[in-house]
């Protein structure tokens, strides 16, 4: 199976929610999220709602942070 990496970034405005995103994946753990270049931990620092394709951070990123 080929491994494909798609990097997409967005500057956020201090909200907990980021999305929706348009990335195809097999398993929710296939999606990696970083905040200002630091890899975040699924369920500890963020969750993903697969129905709405939305990432929700446990703590809202600072205004101007890059996801």
C-alpha positions as a Markdown table, in Angstrom:
| # | Residue | x | y | z |
|---|---|---|---|---|
| 1 | Unk | 0.0 | 0.0 | 0.0 |
| 2 | Unk | 1.4 | 3.4 | -0.9 |
| 3 | Unk | 1.8 | 6.0 | 1.8 |
| 4 | Unk | 0.7 | 9.5 | 0.9 |
| 5 | Unk | 1.3 | 12.6 | 2.9 |
| 6 | Unk | -0.8 | 15.6 | 2.5 |
| 7 | Unk | 0.2 | 18.7 | 4.3 |
| 8 | Unk | -2.3 | 21.5 | 4.7 |
| 9 | Unk | -2.0 | 24.5 | 7.0 |
| 10 | Unk | -4.3 | 27.2 | 8.2 |
| 11 | Unk | -3.9 | 30.1 | 10.5 |
| 12 | Unk | -6.6 | 29.9 | 13.2 |
| 13 | Unk | -8.3 | 32.6 | 15.1 |
| 14 | Unk | -8.5 | 31.3 | 18.6 |
| 15 | Unk | -11.4 | 28.9 | 18.2 |
| 16 | Unk | -11.4 | 25.3 | 19.4 |
| 17 | Unk | -12.8 | 24.0 | 16.1 |
| 18 | Unk | -10.8 | 23.6 | 12.9 |
| 19 | Unk | -12.5 | 22.4 | 9.7 |
| 20 | Unk | -14.2 | 21.0 | 7.9 |
| 21 | Unk | -11.2 | 19.4 | 6.1 |
| 22 | Unk | -11.3 | 17.5 | 2.9 |
| 23 | Unk | -8.8 | 14.7 | 3.5 |
| 24 | Unk | -9.6 | 11.1 | 2.6 |
| 25 | Unk | -8.4 | 8.6 | 5.3 |
| 26 | Unk | -8.9 | 5.0 | 6.2 |
| 27 | Unk | -8.7 | 5.3 | 10.0 |
| 28 | Unk | -9.0 | 8.4 | 12.2 |
| 29 | Unk | -5.5 | 7.7 | 13.5 |
| 30 | Unk | -4.1 | 8.3 | 10.0 |
| 31 | Unk | -4.6 | 12.0 | 10.5 |
| 32 | Unk | -1.8 | 13.8 | 12.2 |
| 33 | Unk | -2.4 | 17.3 | 13.6 |
| 34 | Unk | 0.3 | 19.8 | 14.5 |
| 35 | Unk | 0.0 | 23.2 | 16.2 |
| 36 | Unk | 2.7 | 25.7 | 15.4 |
| 37 | Unk | 4.9 | 22.8 | 14.2 |
| 38 | Unk | 4.4 | 20.6 | 17.3 |
| 39 | Unk | 2.7 | 17.3 | 16.7 |
| 40 | Unk | -0.5 | 17.0 | 18.9 |
| 41 | Unk | -1.8 | 13.8 | 20.5 |
| 42 | Unk | -5.3 | 12.5 | 19.5 |
| 43 | Unk | -7.8 | 12.5 | 22.4 |
| 44 | Unk | -5.3 | 14.3 | 24.7 |
| 45 | Unk | -5.0 | 17.5 | 22.8 |
| 46 | Unk | -7.6 | 17.2 | 20.1 |
| 47 | Unk | -10.4 | 15.1 | 18.8 |
| 48 | Unk | -11.8 | 14.5 | 15.3 |
| 49 | Unk | -15.5 | 14.3 | 14.4 |
| 50 | Unk | -15.5 | 12.0 | 11.4 |
| 51 | Unk | -19.1 | 13.0 | 10.6 |
| 52 | Unk | -18.3 | 16.7 | 10.2 |
| 53 | Unk | -14.6 | 16.4 | 9.4 |
| 54 | Unk | -13.8 | 18.8 | 12.2 |
| 55 | Unk | -10.8 | 18.9 | 14.5 |
| 56 | Unk | -11.6 | 20.2 | 18.0 |
| 57 | Unk | -8.8 | 21.2 | 20.3 |
| 58 | Unk | -9.1 | 20.6 | 24.0 |
| 59 | Unk | -7.7 | 24.1 | 24.5 |
| 60 | Unk | -8.3 | 26.7 | 21.9 |
| 61 | Unk | -5.1 | 27.7 | 20.0 |
| 62 | Unk | -3.9 | 31.2 | 20.3 |
| 63 | Unk | -5.0 | 33.7 | 17.7 |
| 64 | Unk | -2.6 | 33.4 | 14.7 |
| 65 | Unk | -1.5 | 29.8 | 15.6 |
| 66 | Unk | -0.8 | 27.6 | 12.6 |
| 67 | Unk | -2.6 | 24.2 | 12.4 |
